C-alpha cells in the first residue's frame, strides 16, 4: 500500500502543479502543506490573512510555510481582475459586478478564479467546508469536463488481500455525492471512476456496476436503471471494460469474466451505499487498511475530503 502512495508522490514531484489551499489557517491543511513544501511535491498557494497563517505556522512549528505563496482574499492585487472574470462568466445567470466583487473575497470562489485565470492548476478544500460549498464555485467557474454533466466522488481502498482488485487496490464511486443517480449519471460515474483509477492509482480499470441483482436474478426498476447505465457507459467509453449488473460479492470475487482485476463502481442506492457495501462484504472490511476519497469530474452537501485509517 505504501508503495502506491510513494508512486503517486513521485509522479507529483516529477510534474509539479500549482495547488490552491483556500483553508489557509486550518490545522490539518497547514500541517499537510508544510510537509508538501518540505518534500517538494507541489507549489502551494495559501488563501487567508498572511499574519494569521504565519502565526499558525509558528505555533505549530511549521518551518517551510514561507515557501508557499500567500494571498489575502481581502487585500488581493488581482481582486478586480478576478471580479471581472467572474462577472463575465455569470452575468447571463444574473450576477452583477457588485456581487462578483463580493464573492472574490470568498476563498473558495477566489481559488477557482485563480485556476480559471491560469494562475494555478488545482484546488483542495473540504476540511472546514462542506462538499456542497466547495463544489458550488467549482461548477460555476471551472465546470465539468466535456461530456460530463454530474459530479461524483471516488474512494481508493487499500487492502491486505492481493487477490482483490490490483494487488489489493480497489476504487469505488460514487461514494457520497449523487444519492440517486439516473442511468446517464450512473454511466458517467462509472466512466469517471475508471479514469480516476487509471490516473491516480495507475490501474487498468475493470468496472463492475453493482446492484442487488446479478445478470437478471432480480426484477426491479432500479435493476433496469443499472442495465441501461451499462449500455450508456459502454457507448461513452468503449475502451473501458465494464460489466453489470452484479451483486457486491459477485463483483468483488470476480465472478464476471471481465472482472478478474476489479475496480468497483457502485450503483448509488439500496445495497450499494458505502455503509451497506461494507456490511455486505465483511470479509473485505477486515482487510481494509486505508480509504482515500478522491473527487472526480462528475459531485451534495455533506461529504468532506477525508482519509480513514481502519486498521
C-alpha positions as YAML, in Angstrom:
chain: A
units: angstrom
residues:
- id: 1
  name: UNK
  ca: [0.00, 0.00, 0.00]
- id: 2
  name: UNK
  ca: [2.79, 2.40, 0.89]
- id: 3
  name: UNK
  ca: [4.37, 1.60, -2.45]
- id: 4
  name: UNK
  ca: [1.33, 3.00, -4.27]
- id: 5
  name: UNK
  ca: [1.37, 6.18, -2.16]
- id: 6
  name: UNK
  ca: [5.08, 6.58, -2.87]
- id: 7
  name: UNK
  ca: [4.45, 6.15, -6.61]
- id: 8
  name: UNK
  ca: [1.76, 8.85, -6.53]
- id: 9
  name: UNK
  ca: [4.11, 11.20, -4.69]
- id: 10
  name: UNK
  ca: [6.94, 10.58, -7.14]
- id: 11
  name: UNK
  ca: [4.65, 11.32, -10.09]
- id: 12
  name: UNK
  ca: [3.59, 14.56, -8.40]
- id: 13
  name: UNK
  ca: [7.21, 15.59, -7.84]
- id: 14
  name: UNK
  ca: [8.03, 14.89, -11.49]
- id: 15
  name: UNK
  ca: [5.14, 17.08, -12.68]
- id: 16
  name: UNK
  ca: [4.84, 19.79, -10.03]
- id: 17
  name: UNK
  ca: [1.50, 21.52, -10.05]
- id: 18
  name: UNK
  ca: [0.33, 24.81, -8.52]
- id: 19
  name: UNK
  ca: [-2.32, 23.92, -5.94]
- id: 20
  name: UNK
  ca: [-4.58, 26.37, -4.09]
- id: 21
  name: UNK
  ca: [-5.48, 25.69, -0.45]
- id: 22
  name: UNK
  ca: [-8.38, 28.03, 0.44]
- id: 23
  name: UNK
  ca: [-8.50, 26.96, 4.10]
- id: 24
  name: UNK
  ca: [-5.14, 28.51, 4.85]
- id: 25
  name: UNK
  ca: [-5.38, 28.55, 8.65]
- id: 26
  name: UNK
  ca: [-6.94, 25.12, 9.15]
- id: 27
  name: UNK
  ca: [-4.54, 23.00, 11.20]
- id: 28
  name: UNK
  ca: [-4.53, 19.77, 9.20]
- id: 29
  name: UNK
  ca: [-4.34, 21.69, 5.94]
- id: 30
  name: UNK
  ca: [-1.42, 23.81, 7.08]
- id: 31
  name: UNK
  ca: [0.50, 20.85, 8.51]
- id: 32
  name: UNK
  ca: [-0.01, 18.89, 5.27]
- id: 33
  name: UNK
  ca: [1.06, 21.96, 3.28]
- id: 34
  name: UNK
  ca: [4.27, 22.18, 5.28]
- id: 35
  name: UNK
  ca: [5.05, 18.55, 4.52]
- id: 36
  name: UNK
  ca: [4.31, 19.00, 0.82]
- id: 37
  name: UNK
  ca: [6.60, 22.02, 0.67]
- id: 38
  name: UNK
  ca: [9.30, 20.19, 2.61]
- id: 39
  name: UNK
  ca: [9.19, 17.25, 0.20]
- id: 40
  name: UNK
  ca: [8.87, 19.37, -2.94]
- id: 41
  name: UNK
  ca: [5.66, 17.67, -4.07]
- id: 42
  name: UNK
  ca: [3.79, 20.76, -5.31]
- id: 43
  name: UNK
  ca: [3.85, 24.55, -5.38]
- id: 44
  name: UNK
  ca: [1.21, 25.83, -2.97]
- id: 45
  name: UNK
  ca: [-0.95, 28.93, -2.80]
- id: 46
  name: UNK
  ca: [-2.46, 29.52, 0.64]
- id: 47
  name: UNK
  ca: [-5.50, 31.76, 0.94]
- id: 48
  name: UNK
  ca: [-6.04, 33.73, 4.12]
- id: 49
  name: UNK
  ca: [-4.71, 36.56, 6.22]
- id: 50
  name: UNK
  ca: [-0.90, 36.34, 6.00]
- id: 51
  name: UNK
  ca: [-0.38, 37.33, 9.64]
- id: 52
  name: UNK
  ca: [-2.81, 34.64, 10.81]
- id: 53
  name: UNK
  ca: [-1.24, 31.99, 8.59]
- id: 54
  name: UNK
  ca: [2.27, 32.83, 9.75]
- id: 55
  name: UNK
  ca: [1.14, 32.88, 13.38]
- id: 56
  name: UNK
  ca: [-0.37, 29.40, 12.97]
- id: 57
  name: UNK
  ca: [2.80, 28.16, 11.30]
- id: 58
  name: UNK
  ca: [4.89, 29.45, 14.20]
- id: 59
  name: UNK
  ca: [2.54, 27.96, 16.81]
- id: 60
  name: UNK
  ca: [2.62, 24.53, 15.16]
- id: 61
  name: UNK
  ca: [6.33, 24.59, 14.36]
- id: 62
  name: UNK
  ca: [5.92, 24.58, 10.57]
- id: 63
  name: UNK
  ca: [9.20, 25.84, 9.17]
- id: 64
  name: UNK
  ca: [8.53, 25.67, 5.43]
- id: 65
  name: UNK
  ca: [5.25, 27.57, 5.09]
- id: 66
  name: UNK
  ca: [7.31, 30.55, 3.94]
- id: 67
  name: UNK
  ca: [7.89, 28.62, 0.67]
- id: 68
  name: UNK
  ca: [4.19, 28.97, -0.18]
- id: 69
  name: UNK
  ca: [2.57, 31.91, -1.93]
- id: 70
  name: UNK
  ca: [0.09, 33.55, 0.44]
- id: 71
  name: UNK
  ca: [-2.82, 35.55, -0.99]
- id: 72
  name: UNK
  ca: [-5.08, 37.61, 1.24]
- id: 73
  name: UNK
  ca: [-8.63, 37.49, -0.23]
- id: 74
  name: UNK
  ca: [-9.40, 40.83, 1.41]
- id: 75
  name: UNK
  ca: [-6.32, 42.57, 0.02]
- id: 76
  name: UNK
  ca: [-5.56, 40.97, -3.32]
- id: 77
  name: UNK
  ca: [-3.87, 42.97, -6.12]
- id: 78
  name: UNK
  ca: [-5.83, 40.93, -8.69]
- id: 79
  name: UNK
  ca: [-9.17, 41.36, -6.93]
- id: 80
  name: UNK
  ca: [-10.75, 43.49, -9.65]
- id: 81
  name: UNK
  ca: [-9.35, 41.30, -12.43]
- id: 82
  name: UNK
  ca: [-10.90, 38.20, -10.86]
- id: 83
  name: UNK
  ca: [-14.17, 40.05, -10.18]
- id: 84
  name: UNK
  ca: [-14.44, 40.98, -13.85]
- id: 85
  name: UNK
  ca: [-13.71, 37.36, -14.82]
- id: 86
  name: UNK
  ca: [-16.45, 36.07, -12.52]
- id: 87
  name: UNK
  ca: [-18.89, 38.70, -13.77]
- id: 88
  name: UNK
  ca: [-18.30, 37.69, -17.39]
- id: 89
  name: UNK
  ca: [-18.79, 34.01, -16.53]
- id: 90
  name: UNK
  ca: [-22.01, 34.55, -14.56]
- id: 91
  name: UNK
  ca: [-23.69, 37.67, -15.97]
- id: 92
  name: UNK
  ca: [-26.08, 35.59, -18.09]
- id: 93
  name: UNK
  ca: [-27.22, 33.99, -14.83]
- id: 94
  name: UNK
  ca: [-27.99, 37.45, -13.45]
- id: 95
  name: UNK
  ca: [-24.84, 38.17, -11.46]
- id: 96
  name: UNK
  ca: [-23.92, 41.82, -11.09]
- id: 97
  name: UNK
  ca: [-20.38, 43.20, -10.88]
- id: 98
  name: UNK
  ca: [-21.07, 44.20, -7.27]
- id: 99
  name: UNK
  ca: [-21.97, 40.61, -6.40]
- id: 100
  name: UNK
  ca: [-18.85, 39.38, -8.21]
- id: 101
  name: UNK
  ca: [-16.64, 41.78, -6.24]
- id: 102
  name: UNK
  ca: [-18.10, 40.44, -3.01]
- id: 103
  name: UNK
  ca: [-17.67, 36.78, -3.97]
- id: 104
  name: UNK
  ca: [-13.99, 37.12, -4.91]
- id: 105
  name: UNK
  ca: [-13.26, 37.69, -1.22]
- id: 106
  name: UNK
  ca: [-14.64, 34.19, -0.53]
- id: 107
  name: UNK
  ca: [-11.59, 31.86, -0.57]
- id: 108
  name: UNK
  ca: [-13.49, 29.05, -2.28]
- id: 109
  name: UNK
  ca: [-14.53, 31.33, -5.15]
- id: 110
  name: UNK
  ca: [-11.14, 33.00, -5.28]
- id: 111
  name: UNK
  ca: [-9.35, 29.68, -5.57]
- id: 112
  name: UNK
  ca: [-11.47, 28.65, -8.55]
- id: 113
  name: UNK
  ca: [-10.93, 32.02, -10.22]
- id: 114
  name: UNK
  ca: [-7.17, 31.69, -9.76]
- id: 115
  name: UNK
  ca: [-7.38, 28.35, -11.59]
- id: 116
  name: UNK
  ca: [-9.71, 29.69, -14.29]
- id: 117
  name: UNK
  ca: [-7.33, 32.59, -14.91]
- id: 118
  name: UNK
  ca: [-4.45, 30.17, -15.46]
- id: 119
  name: UNK
  ca: [-2.64, 31.14, -12.26]
- id: 120
  name: UNK
  ca: [-2.97, 27.69, -10.65]
- id: 121
  name: UNK
  ca: [-3.67, 24.10, -11.64]
- id: 122
  name: UNK
  ca: [-5.93, 22.75, -8.90]
- id: 123
  name: UNK
  ca: [-7.56, 23.30, -5.54]
- id: 124
  name: UNK
  ca: [-8.03, 21.18, -2.42]
- id: 125
  name: UNK
  ca: [-10.65, 22.06, 0.20]
- id: 126
  name: UNK
  ca: [-13.19, 20.42, 2.48]
- id: 127
  name: UNK
  ca: [-11.51, 20.34, 5.89]
- id: 128
  name: UNK
  ca: [-13.74, 23.20, 7.09]
- id: 129
  name: UNK
  ca: [-16.29, 23.45, 4.30]
- id: 130
  name: UNK
  ca: [-18.97, 21.05, 3.11]
- id: 131
  name: UNK
  ca: [-18.68, 19.45, -0.30]
- id: 132
  name: UNK
  ca: [-21.65, 21.50, -1.47]
- id: 133
  name: UNK
  ca: [-19.88, 24.73, -0.61]
- id: 134
  name: UNK
  ca: [-16.64, 23.53, -2.20]
- id: 135
  name: UNK
  ca: [-18.32, 22.39, -5.40]
- id: 136
  name: UNK
  ca: [-20.66, 25.32, -5.98]
- id: 137
  name: UNK
  ca: [-17.96, 27.75, -7.17]
- id: 138
  name: UNK
  ca: [-16.13, 24.98, -8.99]
- id: 139
  name: UNK
  ca: [-19.22, 24.12, -11.02]
- id: 140
  name: UNK
  ca: [-19.97, 27.79, -11.70]
- id: 141
  name: UNK
  ca: [-16.43, 28.76, -12.67]
- id: 142
  name: UNK
  ca: [-14.39, 25.73, -13.77]
- id: 143
  name: UNK
  ca: [-17.32, 23.48, -14.76]
- id: 144
  name: UNK
  ca: [-17.26, 19.78, -15.53]
- id: 145
  name: UNK
  ca: [-15.20, 18.08, -18.22]
- id: 146
  name: UNK
  ca: [-16.67, 17.91, -21.75]
- id: 147
  name: UNK
  ca: [-19.31, 15.20, -21.96]
- id: 148
  name: UNK
  ca: [-19.77, 15.06, -18.18]
- id: 149
  name: UNK
  ca: [-22.86, 16.61, -16.58]
- id: 150
  name: UNK
  ca: [-22.67, 15.38, -12.98]
- id: 151
  name: UNK
  ca: [-20.04, 15.36, -10.25]
- id: 152
  name: UNK
  ca: [-19.08, 12.33, -8.17]
- id: 153
  name: UNK
  ca: [-16.53, 11.14, -5.65]
- id: 154
  name: UNK
  ca: [-14.30, 8.08, -5.86]
- id: 155
  name: UNK
  ca: [-12.85, 6.16, -2.95]
- id: 156
  name: UNK
  ca: [-9.47, 4.43, -3.07]
- id: 157
  name: UNK
  ca: [-9.41, 1.26, -0.96]
- id: 158
  name: UNK
  ca: [-6.10, -0.32, 0.01]
- id: 159
  name: UNK
  ca: [-6.43, -3.85, 1.40]
- id: 160
  name: UNK
  ca: [-4.14, -6.60, 2.72]
- id: 161
  name: UNK
  ca: [-5.58, -9.04, 0.16]
- id: 162
  name: UNK
  ca: [-3.74, -9.04, -3.19]
- id: 163
  name: UNK
  ca: [-6.50, -11.14, -4.79]
- id: 164
  name: UNK
  ca: [-8.86, -8.15, -4.61]
- id: 165
  name: UNK
  ca: [-8.51, -5.61, -7.40]
- id: 166
  name: UNK
  ca: [-4.91, -4.98, -8.45]
- id: 167
  name: UNK
  ca: [-2.65, -6.19, -5.65]
- id: 168
  name: UNK
  ca: [-5.29, -5.28, -3.08]
- id: 169
  name: UNK
  ca: [-6.15, -1.86, -4.54]
- id: 170
  name: UNK
  ca: [-9.76, -1.06, -5.48]
- id: 171
  name: UNK
  ca: [-11.63, 2.12, -6.39]
- id: 172
  name: UNK
  ca: [-15.31, 2.78, -5.60]
- id: 173
  name: UNK
  ca: [-17.65, 5.53, -6.70]
- id: 174
  name: UNK
  ca: [-19.88, 7.42, -6.28]
- id: 175
  name: UNK
  ca: [-19.29, 7.28, -2.55]
- id: 176
  name: UNK
  ca: [-21.20, 10.29, -1.27]
- id: 177
  name: UNK
  ca: [-22.34, 12.82, -3.81]
- id: 178
  name: UNK
  ca: [-25.26, 11.82, -6.03]
- id: 179
  name: UNK
  ca: [-27.57, 9.77, -3.80]
- id: 180
  name: UNK
  ca: [-29.99, 8.59, -6.50]
- id: 181
  name: UNK
  ca: [-28.29, 8.81, -9.92]
- id: 182
  name: UNK
  ca: [-30.28, 8.21, -13.06]
- id: 183
  name: UNK
  ca: [-28.92, 5.85, -15.71]
- id: 184
  name: UNK
  ca: [-26.97, 8.56, -17.52]
- id: 185
  name: UNK
  ca: [-25.40, 9.82, -14.31]
- id: 186
  name: UNK
  ca: [-24.52, 6.31, -13.20]
- id: 187
  name: UNK
  ca: [-22.82, 5.66, -16.53]
- id: 188
  name: UNK
  ca: [-20.81, 8.86, -16.18]
- id: 189
  name: UNK
  ca: [-19.86, 7.92, -12.61]
- id: 190
  name: UNK
  ca: [-18.63, 4.54, -13.84]
- id: 191
  name: UNK
  ca: [-16.51, 6.06, -16.59]
- id: 192
  name: UNK
  ca: [-15.08, 8.84, -14.40]
- id: 193
  name: UNK
  ca: [-14.28, 6.43, -11.59]
- id: 194
  name: UNK
  ca: [-12.45, 4.19, -14.04]
- id: 195
  name: UNK
  ca: [-10.44, 7.14, -15.32]
- id: 196
  name: UNK
  ca: [-9.65, 8.15, -11.75]
- id: 197
  name: UNK
  ca: [-8.42, 4.62, -11.04]
- id: 198
  name: UNK
  ca: [-6.09, 4.86, -14.02]
- id: 199
  name: UNK
  ca: [-4.90, 8.42, -13.42]
- id: 200
  name: UNK
  ca: [-4.40, 8.24, -9.66]
- id: 201
  name: UNK
  ca: [-3.60, 4.61, -8.95]
- id: 202
  name: UNK
  ca: [-2.14, 3.61, -12.32]
- id: 203
  name: UNK
  ca: [-4.67, 0.80, -12.68]
- id: 204
  name: UNK
  ca: [-6.04, -0.80, -15.82]
- id: 205
  name: UNK
  ca: [-9.67, -0.49, -14.72]
- id: 206
  name: UNK
  ca: [-12.22, -3.26, -14.93]
- id: 207
  name: UNK
  ca: [-15.55, -1.82, -13.78]
- id: 208
  name: UNK
  ca: [-18.49, -3.54, -12.08]
- id: 209
  name: UNK
  ca: [-21.84, -1.78, -11.89]
- id: 210
  name: UNK
  ca: [-23.21, -3.02, -8.57]
- id: 211
  name: UNK
  ca: [-26.81, -3.75, -7.65]
- id: 212
  name: UNK
  ca: [-28.82, -6.28, -5.62]
- id: 213
  name: UNK
  ca: [-29.16, -8.35, -8.80]
- id: 214
  name: UNK
  ca: [-26.69, -10.35, -10.86]
- id: 215
  name: UNK
  ca: [-27.46, -10.58, -14.57]
- id: 216
  name: UNK
  ca: [-31.24, -10.53, -14.18]
- id: 217
  name: UNK
  ca: [-31.52, -12.55, -10.96]
- id: 218
  name: UNK
  ca: [-33.91, -9.88, -9.63]
- id: 219
  name: UNK
  ca: [-36.52, -7.79, -11.40]
- id: 220
  name: UNK
  ca: [-36.89, -4.17, -10.31]
- id: 221
  name: UNK
  ca: [-36.84, -0.68, -11.82]
- id: 222
  name: UNK
  ca: [-33.56, 0.00, -10.01]
- id: 223
  name: UNK
  ca: [-32.02, -3.02, -11.74]
- id: 224
  name: UNK
  ca: [-33.35, -1.76, -15.07]
- id: 225
  name: UNK
  ca: [-31.54, 1.52, -14.42]
- id: 226
  name: UNK
  ca: [-28.23, -0.27, -13.91]
- id: 227
  name: UNK
  ca: [-28.73, -2.29, -17.10]
- id: 228
  name: UNK
  ca: [-29.40, 0.94, -19.00]
- id: 229
  name: UNK
  ca: [-26.38, 2.58, -17.39]
- id: 230
  name: UNK
  ca: [-24.20, -0.27, -18.61]
- id: 231
  name: UNK
  ca: [-25.28, 0.36, -22.20]
- id: 232
  name: UNK
  ca: [-24.63, 4.09, -21.89]
- id: 233
  name: UNK
  ca: [-21.24, 3.59, -20.23]
- id: 234
  name: UNK
  ca: [-20.08, 1.28, -22.99]
- id: 235
  name: UNK
  ca: [-21.05, 3.92, -25.54]
- id: 236
  name: UNK
  ca: [-19.28, 6.67, -23.57]
- id: 237
  name: UNK
  ca: [-16.08, 4.67, -23.11]
- id: 238
  name: UNK
  ca: [-15.84, 1.61, -25.36]
- id: 239
  name: UNK
  ca: [-12.18, 1.30, -24.36]
- id: 240
  name: UNK
  ca: [-13.03, 0.54, -20.71]
- id: 241
  name: UNK
  ca: [-14.01, -2.98, -19.57]
- id: 242
  name: UNK
  ca: [-17.39, -2.54, -17.84]
- id: 243
  name: UNK
  ca: [-19.84, -5.22, -16.72]
- id: 244
  name: UNK
  ca: [-23.04, -5.42, -14.70]
- id: 245
  name: UNK
  ca: [-25.38, -5.65, -13.10]
- id: 246
  name: UNK
  ca: [-23.59, -7.52, -10.29]
- id: 247
  name: UNK
  ca: [-24.15, -8.00, -6.59]
- id: 248
  name: UNK
  ca: [-21.27, -6.71, -4.49]
- id: 249
  name: UNK
  ca: [-19.71, -10.07, -3.62]
- id: 250
  name: UNK
  ca: [-20.09, -11.23, -7.21]
- id: 251
  name: UNK
  ca: [-18.10, -8.23, -8.36]
- id: 252
  name: UNK
  ca: [-15.51, -8.33, -5.61]
- id: 253
  name: UNK
  ca: [-14.83, -12.02, -6.11]
- id: 254
  name: UNK
  ca: [-14.55, -11.66, -9.86]
- id: 255
  name: UNK
  ca: [-17.47, -13.86, -10.95]
- id: 256
  name: UNK
  ca: [-17.82, -11.80, -14.12]
- id: 257
  name: UNK
  ca: [-15.34, -12.88, -16.78]
- id: 258
  name: UNK
  ca: [-14.46, -9.22, -17.30]
- id: 259
  name: UNK
  ca: [-13.62, -8.63, -13.66]
- id: 260
  name: UNK
  ca: [-10.63, -10.76, -12.74]
- id: 261
  name: UNK
  ca: [-8.94, -7.46, -11.85]
- id: 262
  name: UNK
  ca: [-11.73, -5.47, -10.25]
- id: 263
  name: UNK
  ca: [-12.35, -1.79, -9.58]
- id: 264
  name: UNK
  ca: [-15.83, -1.38, -8.04]
- id: 265
  name: UNK
  ca: [-18.32, 1.25, -9.13]
- id: 266
  name: UNK
  ca: [-21.45, 1.28, -7.00]
- id: 267
  name: UNK
  ca: [-25.00, 1.88, -8.10]
- id: 268
  name: UNK
  ca: [-25.61, 4.63, -5.62]
- id: 269
  name: UNK
  ca: [-28.56, 3.46, -3.55]
- id: 270
  name: UNK
  ca: [-30.16, 0.48, -1.74]
- id: 271
  name: UNK
  ca: [-27.45, -2.16, -1.21]
- id: 272
  name: UNK
  ca: [-24.79, -0.05, -2.75]
- id: 273
  name: UNK
  ca: [-24.44, 2.80, -0.34]
- id: 274
  name: UNK
  ca: [-20.93, 2.78, 1.11]
- id: 275
  name: UNK
  ca: [-22.20, 1.72, 4.54]
- id: 276
  name: UNK
  ca: [-24.19, -1.21, 3.26]
- id: 277
  name: UNK
  ca: [-21.46, -2.29, 0.89]
- id: 278
  name: UNK
  ca: [-19.11, -2.62, 3.86]
- id: 279
  name: UNK
  ca: [-21.74, -4.55, 5.81]
- id: 280
  name: UNK
  ca: [-22.28, -6.95, 2.95]
- id: 281
  name: UNK
  ca: [-18.56, -7.51, 2.37]
- id: 282
  name: UNK
  ca: [-17.34, -8.10, 5.91]
- id: 283
  name: UNK
  ca: [-14.61, -10.40, 4.68]
- id: 284
  name: UNK
  ca: [-13.17, -7.45, 2.78]
- id: 285
  name: UNK
  ca: [-13.77, -4.95, 5.59]
- id: 286
  name: UNK
  ca: [-11.49, -6.92, 7.90]
- id: 287
  name: UNK
  ca: [-8.67, -6.37, 5.43]
- id: 288
  name: UNK
  ca: [-9.13, -2.67, 4.65]
- id: 289
  name: UNK
  ca: [-6.13, -0.57, 5.61]
- id: 290
  name: UNK
  ca: [-6.90, 2.85, 4.14]
- id: 291
  name: UNK
  ca: [-9.75, 4.56, 2.37]
- id: 292
  name: UNK
  ca: [-8.87, 7.69, 0.42]
- id: 293
  name: UNK
  ca: [-11.63, 9.82, -1.06]
- id: 294
  name: UNK
  ca: [-10.98, 11.47, -4.41]
- id: 295
  name: UNK
  ca: [-13.24, 13.99, -6.07]
- id: 296
  name: UNK
  ca: [-13.72, 13.10, -9.73]
- id: 297
  name: UNK
  ca: [-15.09, 15.19, -12.54]
- id: 298
  name: UNK
  ca: [-18.61, 14.47, -12.17]
- id: 299
  name: UNK
  ca: [-20.42, 15.95, -7.00]
- id: 300
  name: UNK
  ca: [-24.39, 17.03, -2.19]
- id: 301
  name: UNK
  ca: [-23.86, 18.62, 0.60]
- id: 302
  name: UNK
  ca: [-22.30, 16.77, 3.48]
- id: 303
  name: UNK
  ca: [-19.25, 14.92, 2.16]
- id: 304
  name: UNK
  ca: [-15.82, 16.23, 3.07]
- id: 305
  name: UNK
  ca: [-12.43, 15.27, 1.74]
- id: 306
  name: UNK
  ca: [-11.11, 12.65, 4.12]
- id: 307
  name: UNK
  ca: [-8.79, 9.74, 4.76]
- id: 308
  name: UNK
  ca: [-9.95, 6.93, 7.01]
- id: 309
  name: UNK
  ca: [-7.44, 4.56, 8.59]
- id: 310
  name: UNK
  ca: [-9.39, 1.48, 9.61]
- id: 311
  name: UNK
  ca: [-6.55, -0.86, 10.59]
...
